[in-house]
Amino acid sequence: MKALNIGIIHEEKIPQDTRTPITPLQAKNIKETYPEVNIFCQHSKNRCFTDEEYLQQGIEMVADMTHCTILLGVKEVKIESLMPGKTYLFFSHTIKKQPYNRKLLKAIVEKKIRLIDYECLADEKGNRIIAFGRWAGIVGAYNALWTYGKKYDSFSMKRAYQCKDLNQVFNELKNVDLPPIKLLITGNGRVSKGGLEILEAAGIRRVDPEQYLFQQFDEPVYTQIDVDVYTKRIDKQPFSFDHFFKHPDQYKSNFKTFAKTTDVLIMAAYWDPKAPRLFEKDEIKDESFKIRVIADITCDINGSVPTTIKATTIDNPVYDFDLQKFIELEPFSDEKQLSVMSIDNLPNELPRDASTSFGEQLIKSVLPELLKSTDQPIIKNATIAADGKLTNKFEYLRDYLEG
């Protein structure tokens, strides 16, 4: 078999992302497992694994990657850095027609690049096979607790990015000292399961949704609800997951009761733009709207959580939102206002742990298929564009692509 050159590109998106799709040891293992594969790594001063760590594992460090056929990244690649005719794997953030990446997709098509989006890699049942979701959930839930402690000056702990690893994050949770508040986490996927790890490690008691709504407790408690609880069919027919995923526009929010009893909301559920929002902005004016801290892990701007008006950063993780004027305020300016944490690259707070986990999934489930051919179902179904055009599955992006 002809030698195949695979390149690990450096991250360029600002704010800087320090993750990598393949760690130094994993790169070495790929070379040993697949002798026909050459791995090259692009120099980076910001990557969570240093150039020296890659060199120690026998990986060649380069500045120019034009000799590589397949290029692996994490976040979006700058338009001016895209190399024509190459195969790229990264999170493109285009499949929901995100306006800020329309020009990126246009350039990918014009340069006849094959774009394989990690977010679209799925098994035969449609389940995603590779993601940073668990780490987004872990850091997002941790930041929810950190935000509450900071807002009410009730306890303090290190930020997740200041921790060496997940073990130290868990150790910091010993500092959590919550009053008898109620916390709500949405979803039932990787993200929410990561969040549950934090809530459990913090020693917060779990209760079922019925108890959560109608009982009072002398300790902090949390519950978990999915879309079958916080939405309902407009035609009043029984909820069906299959029907919801096919017709999200035929549902409306059923979240109002929870908004009256929740102090901290952790949004960890995937949101389809055709589906209803959890709540509308006008609803937060009501005195019965109790939520004062939102950790929006999904970070869909003006999406499922309409108070998410921007993505925050690791350096500046929180903003306050005026409940009456709907304007942004300085963080922690007033306990009566809503504090929103909406970092859009949460796993980057624990980049070495998150990168190691991601690389393991990539090597196990994606690389073998990719090395067979780009016509393998897993790869083909995740290919957004190739040969200067959108693939059939993603033809729905045509109007978005053409502006």
C-alpha positions as CSV (number, residue, x, y, z in Angstrom):
1,M,0.0,0.0,0.0
2,K,1.2,3.5,-0.9
3,A,2.4,5.5,2.2
4,L,-0.2,7.9,3.6
5,N,0.8,11.1,5.2
6,I,-1.5,12.4,8.0
7,G,-0.9,15.7,9.6
8,I,-2.0,17.0,13.0
9,I,-2.5,20.7,12.4
10,H,-2.2,23.5,15.0
11,E,-5.3,25.3,16.2
12,E,-5.8,28.9,15.0
13,K,-9.2,29.8,16.2
14,I,-9.3,32.7,18.6
15,P,-9.7,32.4,21.6
16,Q,-6.9,29.9,21.4
17,D,-7.9,26.2,21.7
18,T,-5.1,24.0,23.2
19,R,-6.6,20.6,22.4
20,T,-5.3,18.1,19.9
21,P,-7.1,15.3,18.1
22,I,-4.1,12.9,18.6
23,T,-1.7,12.9,21.6
24,P,2.0,12.2,21.2
25,L,1.8,8.6,22.5
26,Q,-1.3,7.9,20.3
27,A,0.6,9.2,17.3
28,K,3.4,6.8,18.0
29,N,0.9,3.9,18.4
30,I,-0.7,4.7,15.1
31,K,2.7,4.5,13.3
32,E,3.4,1.2,15.0
33,T,-0.1,-0.2,14.2
34,Y,-0.2,1.1,10.6
35,P,3.3,1.0,9.0
36,E,2.0,2.5,5.9
37,V,1.0,5.7,7.8
38,N,3.3,8.6,8.4
39,I,2.3,11.0,11.1
40,F,3.5,14.7,11.1
41,C,2.7,17.3,13.6
42,Q,2.6,21.0,13.0
43,H,4.5,23.3,15.4
44,S,2.5,24.9,18.1
45,K,3.3,27.1,21.1
46,N,-0.2,26.7,22.6
47,R,-1.0,23.0,22.2
48,C,-1.5,21.2,25.6
49,F,1.1,18.7,24.5
50,T,4.4,20.4,23.7
51,D,6.4,19.9,20.5
52,E,9.1,18.2,22.6
53,E,6.6,15.6,23.8
54,Y,5.8,14.7,20.2
55,L,9.5,14.5,19.3
56,Q,10.1,12.2,22.3
57,Q,7.6,9.8,20.7
58,G,9.4,9.9,17.3
59,I,6.9,12.2,15.6
60,E,8.4,14.7,13.1
61,M,7.5,18.3,13.8
62,V,6.9,20.5,10.7
63,A,5.7,23.9,9.7
64,D,4.5,23.1,6.2
65,M,1.8,20.4,5.8
66,T,1.4,20.4,2.1
67,H,2.8,16.9,1.8
68,C,0.0,15.5,4.0
69,T,-3.2,14.1,2.4
70,I,-5.3,14.0,5.6
71,L,-5.3,16.8,8.1
72,L,-6.7,16.4,11.6
73,G,-7.7,19.4,13.7
74,V,-10.2,20.2,16.4
75,K,-11.8,23.6,15.8
76,E,-12.5,25.5,12.5
77,V,-9.5,26.2,10.3
78,K,-8.9,29.7,9.1
79,I,-10.0,30.3,5.5
80,E,-6.6,31.5,4.5
81,S,-4.9,28.4,5.9
82,L,-7.1,25.9,4.0
83,M,-5.1,23.9,1.4
84,P,-7.0,23.0,-1.8
85,G,-7.7,19.3,-2.5
86,K,-6.9,18.0,1.0
87,T,-9.1,16.0,3.3
88,Y,-9.8,17.8,6.6
89,L,-11.4,16.5,9.8
90,F,-12.5,19.0,12.3
91,F,-15.7,20.5,14.0
92,S,-16.9,22.8,11.3
93,H,-20.0,24.2,13.1
94,T,-21.9,24.5,9.8
95,I,-24.6,21.8,9.9
96,K,-27.0,24.1,11.8
97,K,-26.3,26.8,9.2
98,Q,-24.3,28.9,11.7
99,P,-24.0,32.3,10.0
100,Y,-20.5,32.9,11.2
101,N,-19.1,29.9,9.3
102,R,-20.9,30.3,6.0
103,K,-17.8,31.8,4.4
104,L,-15.7,28.9,5.7
105,L,-17.9,26.3,4.0
106,K,-18.0,28.4,0.8
107,A,-14.2,28.4,0.8
108,I,-14.1,24.6,1.4
109,V,-16.3,24.0,-1.6
110,E,-14.4,26.4,-3.8
111,K,-11.0,24.8,-2.9
112,K,-12.4,21.3,-3.5
113,I,-11.7,20.2,0.0
114,R,-13.1,17.0,1.4
115,L,-14.6,18.0,4.8
116,I,-15.4,15.3,7.3
117,D,-17.1,16.7,10.3
118,Y,-16.5,14.9,13.6
119,E,-20.0,15.9,14.7
120,C,-21.5,13.8,11.9
121,L,-19.5,10.6,12.5
122,A,-22.1,8.1,13.6
123,D,-22.7,4.3,13.8
124,E,-25.4,2.5,11.9
125,K,-28.0,3.5,14.5
126,G,-27.1,7.1,14.2
127,N,-25.3,7.4,17.5
128,R,-22.3,9.7,17.5
129,I,-19.0,7.8,17.8
130,I,-16.6,10.6,18.6
131,A,-17.1,13.7,20.7
132,F,-15.8,15.9,23.5
133,G,-19.3,15.9,25.0
134,R,-18.4,14.2,28.3
135,W,-15.7,16.8,29.0
136,A,-18.0,19.7,28.0
137,G,-20.5,18.3,30.6
138,I,-17.9,17.8,33.3
139,V,-16.5,21.3,32.9
140,G,-19.9,22.9,32.3
141,A,-21.4,21.5,35.5
142,Y,-18.3,22.4,37.5
143,N,-18.5,26.0,36.2
144,A,-22.2,26.1,37.2
145,L,-21.2,25.4,40.8
146,W,-18.2,27.8,40.5
147,T,-20.6,30.5,39.2
148,Y,-23.0,30.0,42.0
149,G,-20.3,30.2,44.6
150,K,-18.9,33.4,43.1
151,K,-22.3,35.0,42.6
152,Y,-23.3,34.6,46.2
153,D,-19.8,34.7,47.7
154,S,-20.7,31.5,49.5
155,F,-17.7,29.3,48.6
156,S,-14.7,29.3,46.3
157,M,-12.8,26.8,44.3
158,K,-10.2,26.8,41.5
159,R,-11.4,27.2,38.0
160,A,-11.2,23.9,36.1
161,Y,-8.4,25.2,33.8
162,Q,-6.3,25.8,36.9
163,C,-6.5,22.1,37.8
164,K,-3.9,19.6,36.6
165,D,-6.5,17.0,35.7
166,L,-9.9,15.5,36.5
167,N,-8.8,14.1,39.8
168,Q,-7.9,17.6,41.0
169,V,-11.3,18.9,39.7
170,F,-13.0,16.3,41.9
171,N,-10.8,17.3,44.8
172,E,-11.9,20.9,44.4
173,L,-15.6,19.9,44.8
174,K,-14.9,19.3,48.5
175,N,-15.2,23.1,48.8
176,V,-18.7,23.2,47.5
177,D,-21.1,24.4,50.2
178,L,-24.6,25.0,48.8
179,P,-27.7,26.1,50.6
180,P,-30.9,24.0,50.0
181,I,-31.2,25.1,46.4
182,K,-32.5,23.1,43.4
183,L,-30.4,22.4,40.3
184,L,-31.7,21.1,37.0
185,I,-29.7,19.4,34.3
186,T,-31.3,18.7,30.9
187,G,-30.5,16.0,28.4
188,N,-29.5,12.3,28.5
189,G,-26.5,12.1,26.3
190,R,-22.7,12.4,26.7
191,V,-22.8,16.0,27.8
192,S,-25.4,15.5,30.6
193,K,-23.7,12.3,31.8
194,G,-20.5,14.3,32.2
195,G,-22.4,16.9,34.1
196,L,-23.9,14.2,36.4
197,E,-20.4,13.0,37.3
198,I,-19.8,16.5,38.8
199,L,-23.1,16.7,40.6
200,E,-22.6,13.3,42.1
201,A,-19.0,14.0,43.1
202,A,-20.1,17.2,44.8
203,G,-22.4,15.1,47.0
204,I,-25.6,16.7,45.7
205,R,-28.7,14.5,46.2
206,R,-30.6,13.4,43.2
207,V,-34.4,13.4,43.3
208,D,-37.0,12.5,40.6
209,P,-38.7,15.3,38.7
210,E,-42.0,14.9,40.7
211,Q,-40.2,15.3,44.0
212,Y,-38.2,18.2,42.6
213,L,-41.3,20.1,41.6
214,F,-43.5,19.6,44.6
215,Q,-41.3,18.9,47.6
216,Q,-39.1,21.1,49.7
217,F,-35.7,19.9,51.0
218,D,-33.3,21.0,53.7
219,E,-30.3,20.2,51.4
220,P,-29.3,21.0,47.8
221,V,-30.9,18.6,45.3
222,Y,-30.9,18.1,41.6
223,T,-33.0,16.4,39.0
224,Q,-32.4,15.4,35.3
225,I,-35.0,15.9,32.6
226,D,-35.0,15.2,28.9
227,V,-37.0,16.5,26.0
228,D,-40.0,14.2,26.8
229,V,-40.5,16.1,30.0
230,Y,-39.8,19.7,29.1
231,T,-41.7,19.7,25.7
232,K,-45.1,18.4,24.7
233,R,-47.0,18.0,21.5
234,I,-49.1,20.9,20.2
235,D,-51.8,18.5,19.2
236,K,-51.9,17.0,22.7
237,Q,-51.0,13.5,21.6
238,P,-48.6,11.4,23.7
239,F,-44.9,12.3,23.4
240,S,-42.9,10.1,21.1
241,F,-39.1,10.5,20.7
242,D,-39.3,9.2,17.1
243,H,-42.0,11.8,16.3
244,F,-40.1,14.6,18.1
245,F,-36.9,14.0,16.2
246,K,-38.8,14.0,12.9
247,H,-41.2,16.8,13.6
248,P,-39.6,19.1,16.3
249,D,-41.7,22.0,15.1
250,Q,-44.9,20.3,16.2
251,Y,-43.9,20.7,19.9
252,K,-44.0,23.5,22.5
253,S,-42.2,24.1,25.7
254,N,-43.4,22.5,28.9
255,F,-40.6,24.1,31.0
256,K,-42.5,26.8,32.9
257,T,-43.2,24.8,36.0
258,F,-39.5,23.9,36.3
259,A,-38.5,27.5,35.9
260,K,-40.5,28.3,39.0
261,T,-38.6,25.9,41.2
262,T,-35.1,25.9,39.7
263,D,-32.2,28.0,41.1
264,V,-29.4,26.7,38.8
265,L,-30.1,25.5,35.2
266,I,-27.4,23.3,33.5
267,M,-28.4,23.1,29.8
268,A,-26.8,20.0,28.4
269,A,-29.4,18.8,25.8
270,Y,-28.9,19.0,22.0
271,W,-31.2,21.6,20.5
272,D,-32.7,21.5,17.0
273,P,-33.4,25.1,15.7
274,K,-36.9,23.8,14.7
275,A,-37.7,22.7,18.2
276,P,-39.2,25.1,20.9
277,R,-36.9,27.0,23.2
278,L,-36.9,26.1,26.9
279,F,-38.5,29.5,27.6
280,E,-38.9,32.8,25.9
281,K,-37.4,36.1,27.0
282,D,-40.7,37.6,28.1
283,E,-41.1,34.8,30.6
284,I,-38.1,35.8,32.6
285,K,-39.8,39.1,33.6
286,D,-42.3,37.1,35.6
287,E,-41.5,37.1,39.4
288,S,-42.1,33.4,39.4
289,F,-39.1,32.8,37.2
290,K,-36.7,31.7,39.8
291,I,-33.5,30.7,37.9
292,R,-30.5,33.0,38.7
293,V,-27.6,30.9,37.3
294,I,-27.5,29.3,33.9
295,A,-24.7,27.1,32.6
296,D,-25.5,26.8,28.9
297,I,-23.1,24.0,27.9
298,T,-24.7,23.8,24.4
299,C,-24.1,27.5,23.8
300,D,-26.5,28.0,21.0
301,I,-26.6,31.7,20.6
302,N,-30.2,33.0,20.9
303,G,-31.2,29.3,20.8
304,S,-32.7,27.0,23.3
305,V,-31.8,29.4,26.1
306,P,-32.7,32.9,24.8
307,T,-30.6,34.6,27.4
308,T,-27.5,33.1,25.8
309,I,-26.7,36.1,23.7
310,K,-23.0,35.4,23.2
311,A,-20.3,32.8,23.8
312,T,-18.1,33.6,26.8
313,T,-14.5,32.7,27.1
314,I,-12.4,30.7,29.6
315,D,-10.8,34.0,30.7
316,N,-14.2,35.8,31.0
317,P,-16.7,32.9,31.6
318,V,-19.8,34.8,32.9
319,Y,-22.0,37.7,32.1
320,D,-25.1,39.0,33.9
321,F,-28.4,39.4,32.0
322,D,-30.9,42.1,33.0
323,L,-34.2,40.3,33.6
324,Q,-36.3,43.3,32.6
325,K,-34.2,45.2,30.0
326,F,-32.7,42.1,28.3
327,I,-29.3,43.6,28.2
328,E,-25.9,42.3,29.2
329,L,-24.4,43.5,32.5
330,E,-21.1,43.1,34.2
331,P,-20.7,39.7,35.7
332,F,-21.9,39.3,39.3
333,S,-23.2,42.9,39.3
334,D,-26.4,42.1,41.2
335,E,-27.6,39.0,42.9
336,K,-31.1,39.6,41.6
337,Q,-30.0,39.4,38.0
338,L,-29.3,36.3,36.0
339,S,-25.7,35.0,35.7
340,V,-24.9,33.1,32.4
341,M,-21.9,30.9,31.8
342,S,-21.7,30.1,28.1
343,I,-18.2,29.1,27.2
344,D,-18.2,27.5,23.8
345,N,-15.0,25.4,24.2
346,L,-15.4,24.0,27.7
347,P,-13.3,20.9,27.2
348,N,-10.3,23.2,26.6
349,E,-10.3,23.8,30.4
350,L,-9.1,20.2,30.8
351,P,-7.3,19.8,27.4
352,R,-4.9,16.9,28.1
353,D,-7.6,14.7,29.6
354,A,-10.1,15.7,26.9
355,S,-7.6,15.2,24.0
356,T,-6.6,11.8,25.3
357,S,-10.2,10.6,25.5
358,F,-11.0,12.1,22.0
359,G,-7.9,10.5,20.4
360,E,-8.8,7.1,21.8
361,Q,-12.2,7.3,20.1
362,L,-10.7,8.6,16.9
363,I,-8.2,5.7,16.7
364,K,-10.7,3.0,17.7
365,S,-13.7,4.0,15.6
366,V,-12.7,6.4,12.8
367,L,-9.2,5.9,11.7
368,P,-9.6,2.2,10.6
369,E,-12.6,3.3,8.4
370,L,-10.8,6.3,7.1
371,L,-7.8,4.2,6.0
372,K,-10.1,1.7,4.1
373,S,-11.6,4.4,1.9
374,T,-13.7,7.6,2.1
375,D,-16.6,5.5,0.7
376,Q,-17.0,3.7,4.0
377,P,-20.5,4.5,5.3
378,I,-19.2,6.1,8.6
379,I,-16.9,8.4,6.6
380,K,-19.2,9.0,3.7
381,N,-22.2,10.0,6.0
382,A,-20.0,12.6,7.8
383,T,-18.6,14.1,4.6
384,I,-20.2,17.5,4.1
385,A,-18.4,18.5,1.0
386,A,-16.0,16.9,-1.6
387,D,-14.8,17.6,-5.1
388,G,-16.2,21.2,-5.1
389,K,-19.7,20.4,-4.1
390,L,-21.9,19.5,-1.2
391,T,-22.6,15.8,-0.7
392,N,-26.2,14.6,-1.2
393,K,-26.8,14.3,2.6
394,F,-25.9,17.9,3.1
395,E,-27.5,19.4,0.1
396,Y,-29.9,21.1,2.5
397,L,-27.1,23.5,3.2
398,R,-27.3,24.8,-0.4
399,D,-29.3,28.0,0.5
400,Y,-27.0,28.6,3.5
401,L,-23.9,28.1,1.3
402,E,-25.1,30.6,-1.4
403,G,-26.1,33.2,1.2
